[in-house]
Amino acid sequence: MATAKNTTVFDYEYMDEAQIDSELKCAICTQPFQNPTNLPCQHTFCQHCIKAWLKSNTSCPTCRRTVINHNDRHGIFPKPDETSILSPIKTRVIIHQLDRLLIRCKHCQQINIQRGNLLDHQSK
């Protein structure tokens, strides 16, 4: 399994990251998903992580199924006809679950804000 830390800096931190279900975490960076992206094999990763992975690999980091042709590095993501109708639904479910988790705003230190409400909180 690949391991790499996502270097994206966020304006929040999770209140109890250890309690976040592993199904909501990227297998590459081990952090909660950011911009979750599904491969044709239905494994989900942070978009940034899977793009970086596929620059030097051609298979899914979880199941090793070939995702891109060795000669086609531009076709990183599957064509619409290669994905299941469940992919967009799965992505929305993951985002919804993550948006319900409690975070701490790094700007004002307020705690117990749902991640999905952070933009509203910061605009006040």
Secondary structure, 3 states (H helix, E strand, C coil): CCCCCCCCCCCEEECCHHHCCHHHECCCCCCECCCEEECCCCCEEEHHHHHHHHHHCCECCCCCCECCCCCCCCCCCCCHHHCCCHHHHHHHHHHHHHHCCEEEECCCCCCCEEHHHHHHHHCC
